[in-house]
Amino acid sequence: MTHPQFPILSRRQMLARMGGGFGLLGLSGALNKAGLLSASASEISVGTPHFAPKAKRVIFLMMNGGPSHVDTFDPKPALAKHEGETPTEQAKAKKKTSGFMPSPFEFKPRGQCGMMMSELFPQLSKLADDLCLVRSMHTDQPNHEPALLIMQSGNPQPVRPSIGSWASYGLGTENENLPSYVAISPGRPVVGPQLWSNAFLPGEHQATSIDTNNLKVDELIANLRHPKLSHDAQRRQIDLLGALNRLHSEERQRDAALETEIKSMELAYAMQAEASDAFDVSRETDAVRDRYGRTPFGQSCLLARRLAESGVRFTQVFYVDSKNKQPWDTHQDNDGGHRRLCANSDKASAALLSDLKERGLLEDTLVIWGGEFGRTPYSQIDKKKSKPGRDHHHTAFSMLLAGGGIKPGTTYGTTDEFGMHVAEDPVHVHDLHATILNQLGINHEKLTYRYSGRDFRLTDIHGEVVQGILS
């Protein structure tokens, strides 16, 4: 078979003849690293919800390391009454502890709903009537790696797609010129890119990862602008590559990897104009940027709002930095650590919620705040005799939700008098995932993908929608 205008070339021959002329190949490689290319493909299109959604998009604020529920959202006066006593399970474990450790932070009812929150969140407290506080979260693993994976993918092993990838697969993107899933991480968290992996789902559902330590658009997205070719020249180049690739693909029964590459080049071309705007926080006024805080987390939350406005389906913001993979992991000086961390998170999180509300976006944007687990109601003492910390605690912890059809001003679930275990209305991470998908209009039991001989889903064989927190 011969083409009427040029002979059929192998890919090796084509690259050998045109070598240095394809600056876009560098862009394509950069996007591959960013997660826009993969070895599998499917149609990039907006999916159809199973039923009318209450939320169009999700912003997940992940507090890496695990905030202490008994210092933030779950007051436990009994800890002061029984201070120094060792819980039975800790006595058996023989870990170094000085026993139950009361929180030094004052709790007060906030808002008209009377939601009990600690003094660590003066800004979020003003928004209590917009929040839903779930005090009865629990998970399966007390260690960071598997607990993070469960929170992000529903499985303790790095072999399953992340929740953002599932949302992208189920619904596609609202904006064909931007990725449907973005992971903002100003540093490498524990586990790393597996937290936003597409695993066996088609390649376009992998998150585009963004490091907000440098907020210049050209640094956020490598090779966004071609160094030499004009926009029109790149269009002609993509058309030529597309023609060659499609001829190649037709001879090989539409190779999946090649189809993904063709689509990724088209997305890369489209992103050059729109991403320059959506990812550029410098377009915001100084007052807005100061409102969020000039920290990596603050500016990450601001970027998340810009992406929500621009049609990104799922944005994950990890609270990490270039020096600390899990800042909320307060094994030492829990009290001092939480004062510092909450001050930053409180300001940025409250600014995000207020900004979304003012712009009319909170109604159909689901915002989630929380960590992979909580921290122990008893102290942890190390050999250096530093200020006491709190250890990992997976059998009870708290999370916040807002917007996207979640019932505002609601406190759901309870823990026992010490905050050790869930007492009423338990919510497993699988239930949280089922609820997130439900608000997006997805039945978590019907969103499946056939792989390795069976149908997989985010919640596997688990998960119940938490009806008590839905408006």
Beta strands, then each sheet from edge to edge (+ up, - down):
strand 1: 57-62
strand 2: 107-110
strand 3: 115-118
strand 4: 131-138
strand 5: 181-184
strand 6: 208-210
strand 7: 314-318
strand 8: 365-370
strand 9: 374-375
strand 10: 392-393
strand 11: 397-402
strand 12: 410-412
strand 13: 414-415
strand 14: 422-424
strand 15: 427-428
strand 16: 449-451
strand 17: 454-456
sheet 1: 6+ 5+ 7+ 1+ 8+ 11- 4+ 12+
sheet 2: 6+ 5+ 7+ 1+ 8+ 11- 4+ 15+
sheet 3: 2+ 3-
sheet 4: 9+ 10-
sheet 5: 13+ 14-
sheet 6: 16+ 17-
end
